[in-house]
Amino acid sequence: MSHPTNAITPEIVAQHGFTPEEYDRVLTALGREPNLTELGIFSVMWSEHCSYKSSRLHLKKLPTEAPWVICGPGENAGVIDIGDGQAAIFKMESHNHPSYIEPYQGAATGVGGILRDVFTMGARPVANANALRFGRPDHPKMKHLVKGVVAGIGGYGNCVGIPTVAGETNFDPAYDGNILVNAMTVGVADADKIFYSAATGVGNPIVYVGSKTGRDGIHGATMASADFGEDAEEKRPTVQVGDPFTEKLLIEACLELMATDAIVAIQDMGAAGLTSSSVEMATNGKAGIRLDMNKVPCREDGMTPYEMMLSESQERMLMVLKPGKEKMAAAIFEKWELDFAVIGEVTDTQHMVLEWNGETVCDIPLGPLAAEAPLYDRPYLSQDEYKVWAKIKPLEDVPETSDVGADLLTLLASPNLASKGWISQQYDSQVGADTLQTGGDAGVVRVHGTKKALAITTDCTPRYVYADPYEGGKQAIAEAYRNLCAVGARPLAVTNCLNFANPQRPEIMAQFVHALDGMGDACRALDFPIVSGNVSLYNESKATGGGSAILPTPAIGGVGIIDDYDAMMTMGFKNEGDAIYLVAAEHWAKPDPTRSHLGKSLWLKTVHGRDEGRTPPTDLVRERGAGDIVRRLIAEGIVNAVHDVSDGGLAVALAEMALAGDLGAEVSANEAYTAAQWWFGEDQGRYVVTASDIEAFNKIVAEGPENAAAAQVGFRRLGTVGGTELFGRTIAELRAAHESFFKEWMES
């Protein structure tokens, strides 16, 4: 065994992110001291980003199965059956720390990485989505971060030719020093042609394809598993650099090779690059792996095995081929002007062995690197203890509105509810010619060559999760479910990106554990399993002065199916004279005005500067019933517009429908509630729908949902579509307010 000259000192061990106890485990696993290459490999594989050492104990509690789930968590992406021998493959990933350090490349390579997770399984990507969280708009760095991230997402996705069809963007001071960039990709494949990552077949060649390996991104996974200090700018070299045009070539080359019978296993080189891809392939196949580091294509001179194994250079894949298929595969990648190199073989040793210059420079048993990596049951507060810690004030002195229209204009002009047109206009949403809807409750893309369509949404309300992690976790799943139902889709499955701060703090671990409990309960109640996801911890910063943790942000990506896209629904008002109804997961017979959900509402925060009250509860049985009825109303052609009620309450939902349809409405309140409670409360499980045929609408309402337990779903006539005003304000006034924030901010 050749040992590099670098002595392994306590300082070097600490620099690689090990605790003393973890380093003792390395010594035990090897039966000796590691060399620097081995230490680096353990470092990235045991990072939070790769090992999930603080989270995987709790992730096991999530529901992951359903008759339509083909592959749940554990592979590159989740796979669900969408009928006719086809599958949808999708996942969401984070690229938070890199995007704060270098926003354009951080966001761009986040898109590139999630695309590879999907097409490595045999799918052609058909749509991208994202979930973005930024700090205060008046923070000196925020405009630069927003511009860079949006340009990076658009620059990469547009060049690769994948439409961006859905997303959300929020602002809160908690993200001042640690923004969140979560990227999601959905692809379509033949259900009998899914590719997996298990390396099998002793002697089978291991092949490297794509771009050459450089020194960018070294220790990216480790950097993503620690909080930020004052030296954030110095970490710029750990951010990867992407090339979307190479990615496009890689997609086409891989799909062409996948059409043959040459591939045994395939894995993209994401976080921890060649290390994680090779370890995961060998571990999943219960095999071993031997690599000749002299054969790794490098773009820089003098690269060491340490650098090659830890580099996170982009647009690279690792494959196991059937013997004798190398020449045919090489011809395909050479045609697409990509590197192709046989760099090793599958073994039966269950060790990772690296050779360089004729010597063995690494020999590590795979068990301790992956399945036997550290697993922590971190201490966490109970729900009651957490509420004491969080000091959430009850909403007692409930304010009233003196002018609904004026408050609505204030809300529409606020950063969190303002039009995101400035962002979406930088994304090509129409490339591929299969996009059917953007800007509504969910993005919708046609499954090419069929009448089916996939609906895609990203959702989370972090202020709810902070105030009550359990209810906030439930609500995040329920809102994704609602957004899919609102366009007429049958919700099928969830991916997620669990963004939290330092799990070594019991209050943060409480947020994680209780949010997952809420998510799990919601998924079970709604038959909406989680099939893939990502955990991003240590999202906090010391660079903002005094330290700051993000709000707990379990971003949810939901996917649903529309069997015939001619029945797809949109949210804009359509016809003068249409009746407007509220469909709600609650019973109106006995209104209880003391149960107002103005607490944690955007109206309370934006108009009154107050952050008080409890997270609105989600009744999952009624939530499912409301969704069932809305989908039936859509399927039978009874309704002309549907929109879910979320941030800003009923008033904002109605305004968004009016703006989308360029039509006003006459509406009236429920006198059992104050005007503020009725128009701005954020009660859950609600939709606004419009109908021309009131008799047909009432017939379905009278029949009730098929699910008897959901019979408590309520219906209330709100008013009538028509005119050019809403709440005494013209559509032009509403639009001017809605479009003012980004226009003024970006021009200032």
Secondary structure, DSSP 8 states (H G I E B T S, - for coil): ----S----HHHHHHTT--HHHHHHHHHHHTS---HHHHHHHHHHTSHHHH-TTTHHHHTTS----TTEEE-TTSSSEEEEEETTEEEEEEEEE-HHHHHHSHHHHHHHHHHHHHHHHHTTT-EEEEEEEEEEE--TTSTTHHHHHHHHHHHHHHHHHHHT--EEEEEEEE-GGGTTS-EEEEEEEEEEETT--------STT-EEEEEES-B-STTTTHHHHTTS-B-TTGGGGGGGS----HHHHHHHHHHHHHHHTTT-EEEEEE--TTHHHHHHHHHHHHTT-EEEEEGGGS-BSSTT--HHHHHH---SSEEEEEE-TT-HHHHHHHHHHTT-EEEEEEEEESSSEEEEEETTEEEEEEEHHHHTTTS---------HHHHHHHHT-----S----S-HHHHHHHHHTSTTTS--HHHHTTS--STTS-EEE-SSSSEEEE-TTSS-EEEEEEE--HHHHHH-HHHHHHHHHHHHHHHHHHTT-EEEEEEEEEE-S-TTSHHHHHHHHHHHHHHHHHHHHHT--EEEEEEE---EESTTSS-EE---EEEEEEEEEES-GGG----S--STT-EEEEEESS--SS--GGG---TT-HHHHHHH----S------HHHHHHHHHHHHHHHHTT-EEEEEE--TTHHHHHHHHHHHHHT--EEE---TTS-HHHHHH---SSEEEEEES-HHHHHHHHHH--SSGGGTT-EEEEEEEE-SSEETTEEHHHHHHHHTHHHHHHHH-
